[in-house]
Amino acid sequence: MSDVHTNQAAANPGPINPGSKNPGPIKQGHHGSTPAAWTTVVIITIAFFVGTLAVIIGNWPMFWVGVALVVVGAVVGKIMQKAGLGTIPKR
């Protein structure tokens, strides 16, 4: 079964970069694996947990805290991105 996957991978080299003299696979980015992205995701995940728990127990002030945490997470992520933590350092 592994031969099938190996042959398929060899037959499909991925997207080709049509603008270059040496066409090859297009260089892929970091897919958001940065400190800014991870911090944003963690804060917003906690916010959704707080909001969901608040709805389950019927605590509306706690729900609005969860909503505020979503906004805080987005703002913190943008600030971290502007501070240079939204990119992977070049090696």
MOLINHU-V518906 format. One record per residue. N is the residue number from 1. RES is the residue in one letter. BURIAL is # if it has 9 or more other ideal C-beta (glycine too) atoms within 8 Angstrom, else .. D_CENTER is the distance of its C-alpha to the mean C-alpha in Angstrom with 1 decimal. Layout:
n=N res=RES burial=BURIAL d_center=D_CENTER
n=N res=RES burial=BURIAL d_center=D_CENTER
//
This chain:
n=1 res=M burial=. d_center=32.4
n=2 res=S burial=. d_center=30.4
n=3 res=D burial=. d_center=32.6
n=4 res=V burial=. d_center=31.4
n=5 res=H burial=. d_center=27.7
n=6 res=T burial=. d_center=28.8
n=7 res=N burial=. d_center=30.9
n=8 res=Q burial=. d_center=28.2
n=9 res=A burial=. d_center=25.8
n=10 res=A burial=. d_center=28.6
n=11 res=A burial=. d_center=29.6
n=12 res=N burial=. d_center=26.2
n=13 res=P burial=. d_center=25.0
n=14 res=G burial=. d_center=22.0
n=15 res=P burial=. d_center=21.7
n=16 res=I burial=# d_center=24.5
n=17 res=N burial=# d_center=24.4
n=18 res=P burial=. d_center=27.5
n=19 res=G burial=. d_center=28.1
n=20 res=S burial=. d_center=28.8
n=21 res=K burial=. d_center=32.1
n=22 res=N burial=. d_center=30.7
n=23 res=P burial=. d_center=28.6
n=24 res=G burial=. d_center=26.1
n=25 res=P burial=. d_center=22.5
n=26 res=I burial=. d_center=20.0
n=27 res=K burial=. d_center=18.0
n=28 res=Q burial=. d_center=14.3
n=29 res=G burial=. d_center=11.7
n=30 res=H burial=. d_center=9.4
n=31 res=H burial=. d_center=6.4
n=32 res=G burial=. d_center=4.3
n=33 res=S burial=. d_center=6.3
n=34 res=T burial=# d_center=8.1
n=35 res=P burial=. d_center=10.1
n=36 res=A burial=# d_center=9.3
n=37 res=A burial=# d_center=5.5
n=38 res=W burial=# d_center=6.9
n=39 res=T burial=# d_center=9.9
n=40 res=T burial=# d_center=8.7
n=41 res=V burial=. d_center=7.3
n=42 res=V burial=# d_center=10.6
n=43 res=I burial=# d_center=12.7
n=44 res=I burial=# d_center=11.8
n=45 res=T burial=. d_center=12.3
n=46 res=I burial=# d_center=15.5
n=47 res=A burial=# d_center=16.5
n=48 res=F burial=# d_center=16.3
n=49 res=F burial=# d_center=18.3
n=50 res=V burial=# d_center=20.8
n=51 res=G burial=# d_center=21.2
n=52 res=T burial=# d_center=21.8
n=53 res=L burial=# d_center=24.2
n=54 res=A burial=# d_center=26.0
n=55 res=V burial=. d_center=26.6
n=56 res=I burial=. d_center=27.9
n=57 res=I burial=. d_center=30.3
n=58 res=G burial=. d_center=31.1
n=59 res=N burial=. d_center=30.3
n=60 res=W burial=. d_center=29.4
n=61 res=P burial=. d_center=29.1
n=62 res=M burial=# d_center=26.5
n=63 res=F burial=# d_center=24.6
n=64 res=W burial=. d_center=24.7
n=65 res=V burial=# d_center=23.4
n=66 res=G burial=# d_center=20.3
n=67 res=V burial=# d_center=20.0
n=68 res=A burial=# d_center=20.5
n=69 res=L burial=# d_center=17.8
n=70 res=V burial=# d_center=15.2
n=71 res=V burial=. d_center=16.7
n=72 res=V burial=# d_center=16.8
n=73 res=G burial=# d_center=13.1
n=74 res=A burial=# d_center=12.4
n=75 res=V burial=. d_center=15.2
n=76 res=V burial=# d_center=14.4
n=77 res=G burial=# d_center=11.0
n=78 res=K burial=. d_center=12.9
n=79 res=I burial=. d_center=15.8
n=80 res=M burial=# d_center=13.9
n=81 res=Q burial=# d_center=12.5
n=82 res=K burial=. d_center=16.2
n=83 res=A burial=. d_center=17.5
n=84 res=G burial=. d_center=16.0
n=85 res=L burial=# d_center=13.3
n=86 res=G burial=# d_center=10.5
n=87 res=T burial=. d_center=11.9
n=88 res=I burial=. d_center=13.1
n=89 res=P burial=. d_center=16.9
n=90 res=K burial=. d_center=19.2
n=91 res=R burial=. d_center=21.5
//
